[in-house]
């Protein structure tokens, strides 16, 4: 029977199951010494909504028409509009494993948190390297990050910009679990339920 289901549906089902398992505390990313009934309630307690002054979601995860040239492309993240210069917060405690500013992603931070990789694109500032290391520098925002630096969840670490291929100020937020892209909207729904904007 399953062989007749569309591949896109099976992929969605697999990702939904993964997010559900993780929301129940089976990801081992954030070990909890508590009663098992409390694990599900606290599985996302260490996570933070990634952008301040959130306005709306402008482009979801999956195939779409490119806003730049109209071609069909896979969008491996969630675009979150916010005013230019709004602060971006680290989603989960982790380590900076990549900084770059030379791709369509613009100025970018890639974080590693256990099996999770979280990617933040179109940021203000630039990446510079010298004998001391590689840095993301946004002087007007008071931000200097170093490759390899550990960043706690919820810490301000960048600002919404318009670097790279973009038509307006927003955060492109990508998530991977292992080496597989995951729809960030599913994670936000697991974190916030009926209020995926992170506002209380």
C-alpha positions in Angstrom: 0.0 0.0 0.0 2.8 2.5 0.9 4.5 2.1 -2.4 1.5 3.9 -4.0 1.7 7.0 -1.8 3.4 10.1 -3.3 7.1 10.5 -2.4 6.4 14.1 -1.1 3.8 12.8 1.3 6.1 10.0 2.6 8.8 12.6 3.1 6.4 14.9 5.0 5.2 11.9 7.1 8.8 11.0 8.0 9.7 14.5 9.0 6.5 14.9 11.0 7.3 11.7 12.9 10.9 12.9 13.5 9.7 16.2 14.9 7.1 14.4 17.1 9.7 12.1 18.5 12.0 14.9 19.2 9.2 16.9 20.9 8.7 13.9 23.1 12.3 14.0 24.3 13.8 11.3 22.2 16.6 13.4 20.5 19.0 13.2 23.4 20.1 16.7 22.6 18.9 18.1 25.9 19.1 15.3 28.5 16.5 15.8 31.2 16.6 14.1 34.6 12.9 14.2 35.3 9.7 12.1 35.4 9.1 10.8 31.9 5.7 12.5 31.8 7.5 15.8 32.2 9.9 15.2 29.3 7.4 16.0 26.6 6.4 19.2 28.4 10.0 20.3 28.7 11.6 19.0 25.5 11.7 22.5 23.9 12.3 24.4 27.1 15.8 25.3 26.0 14.8 26.7 22.6 14.3 30.3 21.6 12.2 32.0 18.8 14.9 33.1 16.4 14.0 36.7 15.5 12.8 39.8 17.4 10.1 42.1 15.9 8.8 39.2 13.9 6.2 40.4 11.3 5.2 37.4 9.1 6.4 34.3 7.3 7.2 35.3 3.8 8.3 31.9 2.3 7.9 28.4 3.6 9.9 25.2 3.3 9.7 23.3 0.1 9.4 23.9 -3.7 8.5 27.4 -4.8 8.9 29.9 -7.6 12.1 31.9 -7.1 11.4 35.5 -6.1 14.5 36.5 -8.1 13.9 34.8 -11.5 10.7 32.8 -11.3 12.4 29.4 -11.7 11.2 26.4 -9.7 13.6 25.7 -6.7 13.7 24.0 -3.4 13.6 26.4 -0.5 15.4 24.7 2.4 14.2 27.0 5.2 11.6 29.4 6.5 11.7 33.1 5.7 10.7 35.4 8.6 10.2 39.1 7.9 11.3 41.6 10.4 12.4 45.3 10.2 15.9 45.8 9.0 18.3 45.7 12.0 16.0 43.5 14.2 18.1 41.2 16.4 18.3 37.5 15.8 18.5 35.2 18.7 20.2 31.8 18.8 17.6 29.1 18.6 19.4 26.5 20.7 22.7 26.5 22.7 25.5 25.5 20.3 28.8 26.2 18.6 29.5 28.4 15.5 30.8 25.9 12.9 30.7 28.2 9.8 30.7 31.9 9.0 30.5 33.2 5.4 29.4 36.1 3.3 30.1 35.1 -0.3 27.0 33.1 -1.3 23.3 33.8 -2.1 22.7 33.3 1.6 24.6 36.5 2.2 26.2 37.0 5.6 25.5 33.6 7.3 26.0 31.8 10.6 25.8 28.0 10.9 25.4 26.6 14.4 25.8 23.0 15.6 23.7 21.8 18.6 24.1 18.0 19.0 22.4 16.5 16.0 20.8 19.8 15.0 22.4 22.3 12.6 20.7 25.7 12.4 21.5 28.2 9.7 20.8 32.0 9.7 21.1 33.9 6.4 20.9 37.5 5.0 22.4 39.0 8.2 24.0 42.5 8.6 27.7 42.7 8.8 30.6 40.9 7.1 32.9 38.0 7.7 36.6 38.8 8.1 39.6 36.5 8.8 43.1 37.2 10.1 45.8 35.4 12.0 43.5 35.2 15.1 40.6 33.5 13.4 37.4 34.1 11.4 34.9 36.7 12.6 31.4 38.0 11.8 31.5 41.7 12.5 28.5 44.0 12.7 29.9 47.1 14.4 26.7 49.2 14.4 24.9 46.3 16.0 27.6 45.8 18.6 28.2 42.2 17.4 31.5 40.4 17.0 31.3 36.6 16.7 34.2 34.1 16.4 34.2 30.8 14.5 34.1 28.1 17.1 32.4 30.3 19.7 29.7 28.8 21.9 26.5 30.8 22.0 23.7 30.2 24.6 20.1 29.8 23.5 18.2 33.1 23.3 21.4 35.2 23.0 21.4 38.1 20.5 23.9 37.1 17.9 23.1 38.9 14.6 20.7 41.4 13.0 18.2 41.1 10.1 19.8 42.4 6.9 19.5 42.2 3.2 22.8 40.6 2.2 22.9 37.9 -0.6 20.0 37.2 -2.8 17.0 38.8 -1.1 14.1 41.1 -2.1 13.5 42.5 1.4 14.7 42.3 5.0 14.2 38.9 6.6 15.8 36.0 8.3 16.2 32.8 6.3 16.2 30.1 9.0 17.3 26.6 8.0 17.3 23.5 10.2 18.8 20.1 9.7 18.6 17.1 11.9 21.6 14.8 11.2 22.2 15.6 7.5 18.5 15.9 6.6 16.7 19.3 6.2 13.7 19.7 8.4 10.8 22.1 7.9 11.3 24.8 10.6 7.6 25.4 10.8 7.1 21.9 12.1 9.6 22.6 14.9 8.0 26.0 15.7 4.6 24.3 15.9 6.0 21.7 18.3 7.6 24.5 20.4 4.6 26.8 20.5 1.6 24.8 19.4 -1.1 27.1 18.1 1.1 30.2 18.5 4.2 29.6 16.2 5.2 33.3 16.2 6.8 32.9 19.6 4.7 35.7 21.0 2.8 35.1 24.3 
